[in-house]
């Protein structure tokens, strides 16, 4: 069965995210390795790295992914913003390397109005620069997006283009967000639609390059191109869509994390994870 978990806060210490994921019964973890509202965070200390490593070992060496800062836009058509984005993303790759985090999730950014083709070209160039400078072992995971505004990454073909044109394809994979693909027009609610969507992803990107999932229901309808996360089963995707994914044997050993709203007591994470585990049953044959 897949490893189910959540994105947890690193408030008061990176290592404390492991205590939070343990509290909700999670088996996979996503975090920010820095304050994602700041361009230039303080470097990691030796103590921070040691505490993080000790905590991960204590909790069974679970798979951890980091999510890149939302400030970063490697596809920007503004030179100053793109330069800052490259510097910032290079730093994030280096932080993940220090913490031995295998995956760094990033949105492909926004083209700013001058078209998908130009935006993809800038993104690939900037991404390659960051990977080259960072000298990190961490794999970059391109996240599927909802297609809001001028954002890139809502079509599987765009993810395939990025990986296909990068000089570092072996260091690039994908992260699939259920809310985002649904908002972008990819249906997963029926078994037939789910299999059709995954077949399309396989033909364009390759399922072998899909390493991580974000499990979020959607407040908005299919094809809305609006990114609004909802609790599992309470949105427009509904429980059957998640049942299809969770019982797909091709992803039986993948990590899947919630990014749903929650309070400080994390009760919502507990409830959402319980709801997901109730959906695990007979494997879905692709």
C-alpha positions, 0 to 999 in steps of 0.5 A: 500500500502507498505511504500516506502522510501530510505536509507539516510545519517546521515551526520551532525546528525542522526536526519537529516536523517528524513529531507532527507527522507521527502525531497524525499517524503519517508514513510520508512527510513534506516540509519547507526547509526554510521560511518560504516567504523570504528570499534569503534564509539563514544557512543551516547550522550543523545542529539543525542538520544533526537534529533533523537526521536524528529525528528522521532515523527515530521515525523509521527513515521515512521518505521526505520531500521538500516543497520549494518557496512560492516566491520562486518563478524560474520562468519569469520574463523579468530578469531580476526576478528570474535571477533571484529565483535561480539563486533561491532555488540553488540554495534550496537544492543545497539545503535538501542535499545537506539534509539528505532529502531526496525530492524537491517539489517545484511549480514550473512557474508563470510565463507572465503573459508572453506565452507557454513556449517562451516560458518553458524555454526560460524555465528549462534554462533557469532550472539547468543553471540551478541544478548545475550550481547546486551540485546536489543529489536531490531530484527536482519534482515538477508539480502538476498545476491547475493552470490558473492565470499564466502558470505553466505545468497544467498540461502533461505535455509541458512537464514532458517538454521540460524534462525532454529539453533539460541537460539534467533529465536524470535529475528531474521527475514529477509530482502529481497533485490530484486537485491540480490535475482535476482543475486542469481538466483531467478527470479521475472520478470514475475508474475509466476516466482515472485509467485514461488520465494515467495512460495519458500521463504515461504516454507524455511523461512516463509513469516511471518518472512519477515519484510523489503525490499530493492528495487534495480534493478540489473546491472547484469543478473539473476544468475550472483552472482554479487551485482550491484544496478541499478535505478528502471526499468533501470536494468535487473529486469525491471519494471514488477518485481517491479510491482509484488512485490508492488501489492502483498497484503501480503506486503501491510503494509511492509516498502521498501527502495531504496539503489540506487545511488544518488547525494547530491540533492537526485533527484534520490530518488525522481525519483525512488520513483515516478516510484515505485508509478506509478506501484501500481495498482490492487493487485496481488493475491498470 
